[in-house]
Amino acid sequence: MKLILDAQLPVKLCEILNQLGLKSIHVGELPKGDETPDLEITKFADLENLIVSNQRF
């Protein structure tokens, strides 16, 4: 499973997930960072075969 975490989730969560073996990136890593429109995030996720996570746990 590969995830992309939306802006309202902490970057630290990506570090934790990666340590657990779940590949994850934060939208902050995208060229527009947390200003990336949702449509661009979903297109990127589709291209990279990522699951979009925007829910707090």
C-alpha positions in Angstrom: 0.0 0.0 0.0 1.3 3.5 -0.9 -0.3 6.6 0.5 -0.3 10.4 0.0 -1.2 12.3 3.0 -3.2 15.6 2.7 -2.1 18.9 4.2 -4.2 18.6 7.5 -2.2 15.5 8.5 1.2 16.0 10.1 4.4 15.3 8.1 5.6 13.3 11.1 2.9 10.7 10.3 4.7 10.0 6.9 7.9 9.3 8.8 6.1 6.8 11.1 4.3 5.1 8.3 7.5 4.7 6.3 9.2 3.2 9.4 6.4 0.7 9.5 7.0 -0.2 5.9 4.1 1.7 4.4 5.4 4.0 1.6 3.9 7.4 2.1 4.5 11.0 1.0 3.0 14.2 2.2 1.4 16.8 -0.2 4.0 19.2 1.2 6.5 17.3 -1.0 4.7 18.2 -4.2 5.8 21.3 -6.2 3.0 23.4 -4.9 3.2 22.0 -1.4 0.1 22.3 0.7 -1.3 24.8 -1.8 -1.8 21.9 -4.3 -5.4 21.8 -5.5 -7.3 18.6 -4.7 -7.7 17.8 -8.4 -4.0 17.9 -8.9 -3.5 15.7 -5.8 -5.9 13.1 -7.1 -4.4 13.1 -10.6 -0.9 12.6 -9.0 -2.2 9.9 -6.8 -3.8 8.1 -9.8 -0.5 8.4 -11.8 1.6 7.1 -8.9 -1.0 4.5 -7.8 -1.3 6.1 -4.3 -4.2 6.1 -1.9 -5.2 9.6 -0.7 -5.5 9.9 3.0 -7.1 13.0 4.4 -8.6 11.7 7.6 -7.2 12.2 11.0 -6.7 8.9 12.8 
